[in-house]
Amino acid sequence: MVEIFQKVRILKKVKLNCKFSITKLLLKRLVENRNEVCHGNW
């Protein structure tokens, strides 16, 4: 019973990490796009 609980906790952590890295990637892309737009306007 305890082992299953620990596995679930680890899985949840991994899921959170995946979500976090995906949002980080999206934010990075947004920033890069914004920079391109700024450079394009100048």
PyMOL commands that set and color helices and strands:
alter all, ss='L'
color gray80, all
select helices_A, chain A and resi 2-41
alter helices_A, ss='H'
color red, helices_A
deselect
rebuild
show_as cartoon
